Amino acid sequence: MFADRSLPKGIVYGVCAGLCWGVIFLGPQLTPGLSGVQFAVIRFLCYGAISAALLMLRWRRVCASLALADWKSLFWLSLIGNLIYYSLVGTGVQLVGIATTSLIVGLIPVLVTLAGRHDANAVSLRKLFPSLCCAVGGVVLISWHALINDQRPDTAANIVGILCASGALLTWSWFAVSNARRLVQVTNVSAHDWALLMGVMTGAQSLLLAAPVLGSQVGTYGISEWLHFLVVAGGVALLSSVVGGACWNQASRLLPLALSGQVLVIETLAALVFGFLWERRLPDGYELAAIALLVSGVVWCLNCHRTPLHSPSVQLKHRP
């Protein structure tokens, strides 16, 4: 069983967040007429509108509990962890596909685990080393597969796609670590409200980018096409940004940073399932091997965070 009773609850929140976030990789595939940056801007405009509507009645009360440092954190977390990250993801998906992009981004647990190795309740790096090796091996395998894939012969596009996915990996790893540590300090704001505040901030940033990014596309598509873009972007915003963001913030408060990073692999697995369903195919040998390595790494990490039933610390918690 788990040594800390908050861990199972945190893992459930983390799994829910991962399932919600899996759809972000499908959005750019459903809107091929838009670039990754353009779809990101539309998605976060929707996210901002939804967040503002949900916060409208409590806006003054929630904002009264925030300091200037909190607003600065929201600005950078929104810009780097939302806009820049998702623009890179969308571009990567359109260049090298969902499987390759999601598996490279799936290396986030490794970087987050390394960042949290000195935090309280963190498992030693020596115990986590096998799981980290599995995760790295899976990403290396899928990256090599993308470069030699005959179905995508444009080597330059493949390299750019891999670089975009790698950039997304770095930006969201920074976000996961920074957001988790900020949430520890912002105790007077709920995880749900923090996610909504980030939505308002990201929506404001997207509004500033809307004219230069989307202006050239206004006359290119008809009303039906724009409605399609808005429905897809709005669905991704509601499920991934609002629901997924709130679940992730709650998980970040309940889990050690190293473990919360490993739970993120659920996002990768969900994205892979959605991607294979969209492409109407089964994973090939390279993809199966990469998936197996990632799953093995996470299972190993979860076992490292468990305490045997005969542990004195656990028995003490069950005494009346």
Buried (B, 14 or more C-beta within 10 A) or exposed (E): EBBBEEBEBBBBBBBBBBBBBBBBBBBBBBBEEBBBBBBBBBBBBBBBBBBBEBBEEEEEEBBEEBEEEBEEBBBBBBBBBBBBBBBBBBBBBBBBBBBBBBBBBBBBBBBBBBBBBEBEBBBEEEEBEBBBBBBBBBBBBBBEBBEEBEEBEEEEEBBBBBBBBBBBBBBBBBBBBBBBBBBEEBEEBBBBBBBBBBBBBBBBBBBEBBEEBBEEBEEEBEEEBBEBBBEBBBBBBBBBBBBBBBBBBBBBBBBBBBBBBBBBBBBBBBBBBBBBEBEEEEBEEBBEBBBBBBBBBBBBBBEBBEBEEEEEEBEEEEEE
